[in-house]
Amino acid sequence: MPPELKDILILAIMNPATLVAGYWLGRSSDQAQKIAIAAFIAAIAGTIYVWLLMYLGFSAWRPRLIAGVFIASAMLGAGYAGFGYWTRRFRSPR
């Protein structure tokens, strides 16, 4: 039985690792092109967090969710990284 889309989206949206990693890496980026890299790293952090929740027993063990959570976390991570990038203070070049 395939995983429910609702379960994937809840695990991706309510994931603090994706939010923190995406925003922090977007905020520390000096070029807009690095938002894609920050989104990928945020997706990895979010996937590890969900796997850890499943491994420790806080969520039902359904490994098929992890691939969907990675994709959804990558899209959300791009949004968080973009938000972090555009809210940072621009430094003047020396």
Backbone as CSV, one residue per row, in Angstrom:
resi,resn,N_x,N_y,N_z,CA_x,CA_y,CA_z,C_x,C_y,C_z
1,MET,0.835,-1.171,0.000,0.000,0.000,0.000,0.891,1.249,0.000
2,PRO,0.683,2.157,-0.940,1.527,3.363,-0.992,1.235,4.297,0.178
3,PRO,2.202,5.113,0.520,1.987,6.050,1.640,0.992,7.142,1.274
4,GLU,0.329,7.638,2.264,-0.640,8.717,2.073,0.092,10.035,1.838
5,LEU,-0.407,10.822,0.913,0.186,12.135,0.643,0.071,13.039,1.863
6,LYS,-1.018,12.898,2.601,-1.218,13.702,3.802,-0.113,13.433,4.827
7,ASP,0.260,12.161,5.005,1.323,11.820,5.948,2.663,12.408,5.519
8,ILE,2.942,12.360,4.234,4.195,12.900,3.714,4.249,14.414,3.943
9,LEU,3.174,15.098,3.614,3.162,16.558,3.760,3.228,16.987,5.218
10,ILE,2.563,16.251,6.102,2.626,16.605,7.522,4.046,16.433,8.049
11,LEU,4.686,15.313,7.692,6.056,15.093,8.158,7.028,16.112,7.561
12,ALA,6.773,16.571,6.347,7.671,17.549,5.724,7.426,18.961,6.257
13,ILE,6.179,19.348,6.422,5.870,20.709,6.860,6.203,20.913,8.332
14,MET,5.929,19.935,9.153,6.159,20.062,10.592,7.580,19.650,10.997
15,ASN,8.499,19.658,10.058,9.854,19.188,10.306,10.754,20.368,10.678
16,PRO,11.195,20.451,11.918,12.036,21.586,12.304,13.428,21.544,11.695
17,ALA,13.924,20.360,11.357,15.267,20.262,10.779,15.311,20.912,9.394
18,THR,14.283,20.720,8.603,14.226,21.342,7.276,14.142,22.856,7.393
19,LEU,13.312,23.317,8.295,13.140,24.761,8.471,14.436,25.421,8.940
20,VAL,15.048,24.877,9.962,16.261,25.483,10.526,17.414,25.409,9.531
21,ALA,17.620,24.247,8.932,18.734,24.101,7.990,18.544,24.981,6.756
22,GLY,17.328,25.004,6.205,17.087,25.818,5.015,17.247,27.305,5.287
23,TYR,16.656,27.771,6.377,16.750,29.199,6.695,18.182,29.600,7.026
24,TRP,18.852,28.801,7.838,20.221,29.133,8.253,21.183,29.133,7.069
25,LEU,21.079,28.121,6.193,21.969,28.070,5.037,21.623,29.151,4.017
26,GLY,20.339,29.461,3.872,19.950,30.550,2.975,20.436,31.889,3.492
27,ARG,20.398,32.055,4.793,20.849,33.309,5.406,22.356,33.500,5.267
28,SER,23.092,32.392,5.281,24.546,32.507,5.170,25.035,32.442,3.723
29,SER,24.127,32.317,2.764,24.528,32.281,1.352,24.891,33.676,0.866
30,ASP,25.925,33.742,0.053,26.318,35.031,-0.499,25.893,35.193,-1.956
31,GLN,25.337,34.143,-2.553,24.854,34.205,-3.927,23.505,33.495,-3.999
32,ALA,22.631,33.974,-4.860,21.299,33.383,-4.979,21.346,31.962,-5.528
33,GLN,22.396,31.607,-6.260,22.509,30.265,-6.817,22.675,29.211,-5.734
34,LYS,23.116,29.612,-4.577,23.355,28.658,-3.495,22.072,28.252,-2.781
35,ILE,20.943,28.821,-3.166,19.661,28.441,-2.580,19.341,26.989,-2.936
36,ALA,19.669,26.555,-4.145,19.416,25.166,-4.543,20.238,24.196,-3.701
37,ILE,21.468,24.550,-3.419,22.312,23.703,-2.576,21.773,23.679,-1.150
38,ALA,21.346,24.834,-0.656,20.772,24.902,0.692,19.495,24.073,0.769
39,ALA,18.686,24.072,-0.281,17.450,23.280,-0.289,17.766,21.791,-0.251
40,PHE,18.777,21.371,-0.988,19.163,19.958,-0.992,19.676,19.527,0.379
41,ILE,20.491,20.354,0.997,21.017,20.026,2.326,19.884,20.040,3.364
42,ALA,18.957,20.962,3.235,17.807,20.995,4.145,16.956,19.739,3.978
43,ALA,16.816,19.261,2.747,16.057,18.029,2.509,16.759,16.832,3.144
44,ILE,18.072,16.793,3.066,18.815,15.708,3.709,18.633,15.774,5.227
45,ALA,18.730,16.975,5.794,18.556,17.125,7.243,17.147,16.722,7.663
46,GLY,16.146,17.104,6.902,14.775,16.741,7.214,14.525,15.248,7.103
47,THR,15.129,14.619,6.119,14.977,13.177,5.952,15.639,12.417,7.095
48,ILE,16.808,12.868,7.506,17.480,12.237,8.644,16.646,12.398,9.909
49,TYR,16.041,13.553,10.080,15.188,13.796,11.247,13.982,12.852,11.256
50,VAL,13.334,12.683,10.116,12.172,11.791,10.034,12.602,10.348,10.266
51,TRP,13.738,9.939,9.700,14.229,8.590,9.923,14.507,8.369,11.405
52,LEU,15.082,9.369,12.064,15.370,9.269,13.488,14.078,9.152,14.306
53,LEU,13.049,9.904,13.931,11.751,9.782,14.602,11.186,8.373,14.465
54,MET,11.307,7.813,13.258,10.808,6.459,13.044,11.654,5.441,13.797
55,TYR,12.950,5.608,13.797,13.853,4.668,14.457,13.651,4.660,15.972
56,LEU,13.412,5.829,16.548,13.215,5.920,17.990,11.795,5.569,18.429
57,GLY,10.894,5.376,17.480,9.543,4.936,17.797,8.536,6.053,18.010
58,PHE,8.889,7.285,17.695,7.948,8.390,17.848,6.956,8.460,16.691
59,SER,7.253,7.793,15.608,6.368,7.725,14.453,6.327,6.265,13.995
60,ALA,5.270,5.894,13.283,5.164,4.523,12.787,6.282,4.244,11.791
61,TRP,6.812,3.036,11.831,7.921,2.671,10.954,7.387,2.354,9.566
62,ARG,7.480,3.332,8.672,7.054,3.169,7.287,8.140,3.745,6.392
63,PRO,9.100,2.924,5.997,10.229,3.433,5.208,9.835,4.032,3.862
64,ARG,8.661,3.680,3.353,8.254,4.216,2.053,7.939,5.705,2.122
65,LEU,7.736,6.228,3.310,7.476,7.662,3.469,8.724,8.504,3.224
66,ILE,9.880,7.927,3.447,11.121,8.707,3.461,11.408,9.349,2.101
67,ALA,11.162,8.642,1.011,11.415,9.215,-0.312,10.503,10.414,-0.582
68,GLY,9.249,10.293,-0.221,8.322,11.406,-0.407,8.655,12.584,0.477
69,VAL,9.084,12.299,1.704,9.467,13.369,2.623,10.691,14.101,2.089
70,PHE,11.620,13.367,1.453,12.794,14.014,0.877,12.397,15.008,-0.210
71,ILE,11.511,14.606,-1.100,11.081,15.487,-2.195,10.334,16.706,-1.645
72,ALA,9.398,16.480,-0.727,8.637,17.591,-0.149,9.550,18.511,0.670
73,SER,10.520,17.939,1.378,11.455,18.751,2.156,12.361,19.577,1.247
74,ALA,12.704,19.041,0.082,13.529,19.809,-0.858,12.769,21.035,-1.362
75,MET,11.492,20.859,-1.650,10.700,22.005,-2.119,10.496,23.023,-1.003
76,LEU,10.176,22.546,0.188,10.018,23.467,1.317,11.354,24.099,1.704
77,GLY,12.423,23.326,1.628,13.759,23.846,1.938,14.159,24.961,0.992
78,ALA,13.743,24.869,-0.264,14.028,25.948,-1.212,13.301,27.221,-0.795
79,GLY,12.065,27.075,-0.328,11.326,28.241,0.152,11.945,28.845,1.397
80,TYR,12.339,27.997,2.348,12.969,28.482,3.579,14.319,29.129,3.282
81,ALA,15.101,28.520,2.387,16.402,29.084,2.038,16.235,30.409,1.299
82,GLY,15.259,30.478,0.414,14.996,31.738,-0.273,14.565,32.834,0.679
83,PHE,13.725,32.466,1.646,13.307,33.436,2.656,14.501,33.903,3.483
84,GLY,15.356,32.967,3.859,16.558,33.327,4.619,17.500,34.199,3.819
85,TYR,17.614,33.919,2.525,18.511,34.707,1.675,18.004,36.136,1.516
86,TRP,16.722,36.281,1.301,16.198,37.624,1.044,15.935,38.441,2.307
87,THR,16.030,37.839,3.466,15.874,38.608,4.702,17.200,38.936,5.366
88,ARG,18.289,38.505,4.774,19.589,38.811,5.382,19.998,40.231,5.057
89,ARG,20.940,40.729,5.817,21.474,42.056,5.552,22.600,41.941,4.548
90,PHE,22.521,42.737,3.523,23.561,42.702,2.505,24.763,43.497,2.982
91,ARG,25.905,42.892,2.825,27.142,43.576,3.232,27.698,44.331,2.050
92,SER,28.237,45.487,2.329,28.818,46.275,1.252,30.193,45.702,0.901
93,PRO,30.498,45.624,-0.391,31.808,45.091,-0.792,32.929,46.043,-0.422
94,ARG,34.029,45.467,-0.039,35.181,46.303,0.347,36.223,46.320,-0.709
